[in-house]
Amino acid sequence: MRKLTFKGFLKKYVAELAGVQTASVHKLADCMTENPRLKGPLFLYALAFNKVELLLRYTANSTIAAEYEQLSNRYSLAQMLLLLEKQSPELPEGYRKVWRSYCSVRDAALADVQGLTEQNDHLQRSYDYANEAYKAADAQRKQAENERDKAQQRAKDAENALKKQPITGVVDKDEVKRQAEALSRNAVQKARQQAAEAQARLRQYQEDAEGLLAPAQACAQQAQFIADSVRAMYLNWFGSAVAADASLAQMGTPLYAVCGEIMSSLEEENAINPTAAGSEEDAEREALFE
């Protein structure tokens, strides 16, 4: 998530206060009659986007015209930002309040991102550990395959060797044949048993490797989905809070609740759908972070 800028905040703020999704200074100025709270934010918006001349033209016949004219003659954008940051009493309270609201939203978003970054680092370390364990298990699997192949070859060699072994100095040919067959069966049975044990170890290594890697991959997908979801939920919450004219303390409460639910979800290892698509409003909200 990119850092929230003052310009991006103002663009969203004035639209929420006016109740009109527009960037037009003319339309926003028309809404000021019904919503006087637009006075400070609208001037700062016009100053940030170099639209002060338009604002003065559309408010020339209103009661706020003199104040706007005085502010535009006295302060440039850089000077205004400096006074806002210092919360200078030289500016009216309504203008300073806009800056405080911006700082509250910006800092809360940064804290949220930092928490998600730390959680993602933890998940990445878990994934790396699981990946190393998978590599070790894969090496054991290859070793087991090699042992199985060697055992099968030994069984085949033993069977061939006994068949070709010459028999001399024996009176009872049937007894010799019986002993040779018995030796051959024992050797082949032992070699086949070794091959079966090697095959069983191979299957166990494969199951262990899959079990180690799967949770880490799911965690990585869960962290990405959480980061995307929190951004969408946070911006939607902020718009609703501004429209309701909530205080800063009230505006912070839902965010901390969301963060608490996220941490609880991660601790309980709840399954989250990593393929969930974002809404069309995400594209509009993305413009706030230019």
C-alpha positions in Angstrom: 0.0 0.0 0.0 1.4 3.4 -1.0 1.6 6.3 1.4 -1.4 8.5 1.6 -0.7 12.0 0.3 -2.4 15.2 1.4 -3.7 15.7 -2.1 -5.1 12.3 -2.3 -6.8 12.7 1.1 -8.3 16.1 0.1 -9.7 14.6 -3.1 -11.6 11.9 -1.2 -12.5 14.2 1.7 -14.3 16.9 -0.2 -16.2 14.4 -2.3 -17.4 12.6 0.9 -18.4 15.9 2.5 -20.2 17.1 -0.6 -21.9 13.8 -1.1 -21.0 14.0 -4.8 -18.4 11.8 -6.5 -16.7 14.6 -8.5 -13.5 16.6 -8.7 -15.2 19.6 -10.3 -14.6 22.8 -8.3 -17.8 24.3 -9.7 -20.0 21.4 -8.5 -18.2 21.2 -5.1 -18.7 25.0 -4.6 -22.4 24.6 -5.3 -22.6 22.0 -2.5 -21.2 24.5 0.1 -24.6 26.2 0.6 -26.0 23.0 2.1 -22.8 21.9 3.8 -20.7 24.8 5.2 -18.1 22.3 6.5 -16.8 22.3 2.9 -15.3 25.7 3.4 -11.9 24.8 4.7 -11.4 21.5 2.9 -12.5 23.0 -0.5 -10.0 25.9 -0.4 -7.2 23.5 0.6 -8.3 21.2 -2.3 -8.3 24.0 -4.8 -4.8 25.2 -3.5 -3.3 21.7 -3.7 -4.6 21.2 -7.3 -3.9 24.7 -8.5 -7.6 25.6 -8.9 -7.8 28.6 -6.7 -8.7 31.0 -9.5 -11.7 28.8 -10.5 -12.8 28.6 -6.9 -12.7 32.4 -6.5 -14.7 32.7 -9.7 -17.5 30.3 -8.6 -17.7 31.8 -5.0 -17.4 35.5 -6.0 -21.0 36.2 -4.9 -20.9 34.2 -1.7 -20.1 35.2 1.9 -16.9 33.2 1.9 -15.4 35.1 -1.1 -13.5 37.6 1.1 -11.9 34.9 3.2 -10.8 32.9 0.1 -9.4 36.1 -1.5 -7.4 37.0 1.6 -6.0 33.4 1.9 -5.1 33.2 -1.7 -3.2 36.5 -1.6 -1.3 35.7 1.5 -0.2 32.0 1.2 1.3 29.8 -1.4 0.8 26.0 -1.2 4.2 25.6 0.4 3.5 28.3 3.0 0.1 26.8 3.7 1.4 23.3 4.2 4.1 24.6 6.7 1.5 26.5 8.7 -0.8 23.4 8.7 2.0 21.1 9.9 2.9 23.5 12.7 -0.8 24.0 13.5 -0.3 27.7 13.6 -3.1 29.8 15.1 -2.6 32.1 12.2 -4.9 29.8 10.3 -8.6 29.3 11.1 -9.5 26.3 13.2 -11.4 24.7 10.3 -8.3 24.5 8.1 -6.1 23.1 10.9 -8.7 20.5 11.6 -8.5 19.2 8.1 -4.7 18.6 8.5 -5.3 16.8 11.8 -7.8 14.5 10.2 -5.3 13.8 7.4 -2.5 12.9 9.9 -4.8 10.6 11.8 -5.8 8.7 8.8 -2.2 8.6 7.4 -0.6 7.4 10.6 -3.2 4.7 11.2 -2.7 3.4 7.7 1.1 3.3 8.2 0.8 1.5 11.5 -1.5 -1.1 9.8 0.9 -1.6 6.9 3.8 -2.0 9.4 2.0 -4.7 11.3 1.2 -6.5 8.0 4.8 -6.2 6.9 6.1 -7.8 10.2 3.5 -10.6 9.8 4.6 -11.2 6.3 8.2 -11.4 7.3 7.3 -14.0 9.9 5.4 -16.0 7.2 8.3 -15.7 4.8 10.7 -17.1 7.4 8.3 -20.0 8.0 8.1 -20.6 4.3 11.9 -20.6 4.0 12.2 -23.1 6.8 9.6 -25.4 5.3 11.3 -25.1 1.9 14.6 -26.2 3.4 12.9 -29.1 5.1 11.3 -30.1 1.8 14.7 -30.1 0.1 16.1 -32.3 2.8 13.2 -34.7 2.5 13.6 -34.7 -1.3 17.3 -35.7 -0.9 16.2 -38.5 1.4 13.6 -39.6 -1.2 16.3 -39.8 -3.8 18.5 -41.8 -1.5 15.7 -44.2 -0.8 15.1 -44.6 -4.5 18.8 -45.4 -5.0 18.7 -48.0 -2.2 15.7 -49.6 -3.7 17.3 -49.9 -7.1 20.4 -51.4 -5.6 18.4 -53.9 -3.6 16.5 -54.9 -6.7 19.7 -55.3 -8.6 21.3 -57.4 -5.8 18.2 -59.7 -5.9 18.5 -60.2 -9.6 22.3 -60.8 -9.4 21.9 -63.4 -6.6 19.3 -65.3 -8.5 21.4 -65.3 -11.7 24.6 -66.3 -9.8 22.9 -69.3 -8.1 21.5 -70.5 -11.4 24.9 -70.5 -13.0 26.9 -72.0 -10.1 28.4 -75.4 -11.2 27.7 -78.5 -9.0 30.6 -81.1 -8.7 31.4 -84.0 -6.5 27.9 -84.7 -5.5 26.2 -88.1 -5.6 22.6 -87.0 -4.9 21.7 -84.6 -7.7 18.2 -84.1 -6.4 19.5 -83.0 -3.0 21.9 -80.6 -4.6 19.2 -79.1 -6.7 17.0 -78.7 -3.7 19.7 -77.0 -1.7 20.5 -74.7 -4.6 16.9 -73.7 -5.0 16.5 -73.1 -1.3 19.6 -70.8 -1.3 18.3 -69.0 -4.3 14.9 -68.4 -2.8 16.4 -67.1 0.5 18.7 -64.7 -1.3 16.0 -63.4 -3.6 13.5 -63.1 -0.7 16.0 -61.1 1.3 16.8 -58.8 -1.6 13.1 -58.2 -2.3 12.5 -57.4 1.3 15.2 -54.8 1.2 13.7 -53.3 -1.9 10.2 -53.2 -0.3 11.6 -51.4 2.8 13.4 -48.9 0.6 10.1 -48.2 -1.3 8.2 -47.7 2.0 10.8 -45.2 3.2 10.5 -43.4 -0.1 6.7 -43.0 0.3 7.1 -41.7 3.8 9.7 -39.1 2.8 7.3 -37.9 0.0 4.4 -37.6 2.5 6.6 -35.7 5.0 7.8 -33.3 2.4 4.3 -32.5 1.1 3.1 -31.9 4.7 5.9 -29.5 5.5 5.5 -27.3 2.4 1.7 -27.0 2.1 1.1 -24.9 5.3 3.8 -22.4 4.3 2.4 -21.9 0.8 -1.1 -21.3 2.3 0.4 -18.7 4.8 2.0 -16.8 1.9 -1.3 -16.7 0.1 -3.1 -15.7 3.3 -0.7 -12.7 3.9 -1.2 -11.3 0.4 -5.0 -11.6 0.7 -4.9 -9.9 4.1 -2.9 -7.0 2.7 -5.3 -6.4 -0.2 -8.4 -6.8 2.0 -7.3 -4.4 4.7 -6.6 -1.7 2.1 -10.1 -2.0 0.7 -11.8 -2.3 4.1 -9.8 0.6 5.5 -10.7 3.1 2.7 -14.3 2.1 2.7 -14.4 2.6 6.5 -12.8 6.0 6.2 -15.3 7.3 3.7 -18.2 6.2 6.0 -16.6 7.8 9.0 -16.1 11.2 7.2 -19.6 11.2 5.9 -20.9 10.6 9.5 -18.7 13.5 10.8 -17.2 11.1 13.4 -14.6 12.4 15.9 -11.0 11.3 15.7 -11.4 9.0 18.6 -14.5 7.4 17.1 -12.7 7.1 13.7 -9.8 5.1 15.3 -12.0 2.5 17.1 -13.2 0.5 14.0 -9.6 0.4 12.6 -8.2 -1.1 15.8 -11.1 -3.6 15.8 -10.3 -4.7 12.2 -6.6 -5.1 13.1 -7.5 -7.2 16.2 -9.7 -9.5 14.0 -6.9 -9.9 11.5 -4.4 -10.9 14.2 -7.0 -13.3 15.8 -7.6 -14.8 12.3 -3.9 -15.4 11.8 -3.4 -17.0 15.3 -6.3 -19.3 14.8 -5.1 -20.3 11.3 -8.5 -19.6 9.7 -8.7 -20.4 6.0 -9.0 -17.3 3.8 -9.9 -17.4 0.1 -6.7 -16.0 -1.6 -8.6 -15.8 -5.0 -11.3 -13.3 -3.9 -11.6 -10.5 -6.4 -11.6 -6.8 -5.4 -14.6 -4.5 -6.1 -14.7 -1.9 -8.8 -14.3 0.8 -6.1 -10.7 -0.4 -5.5 -9.6 1.2 -8.8 -11.1 4.6 -7.6 -9.5 4.2 -4.2 -6.1 3.4 -5.8 -6.1 7.0 -7.2 -5.8 8.4 -3.6 -2.3 7.0 -3.3 -0.7 8.8 -6.3 
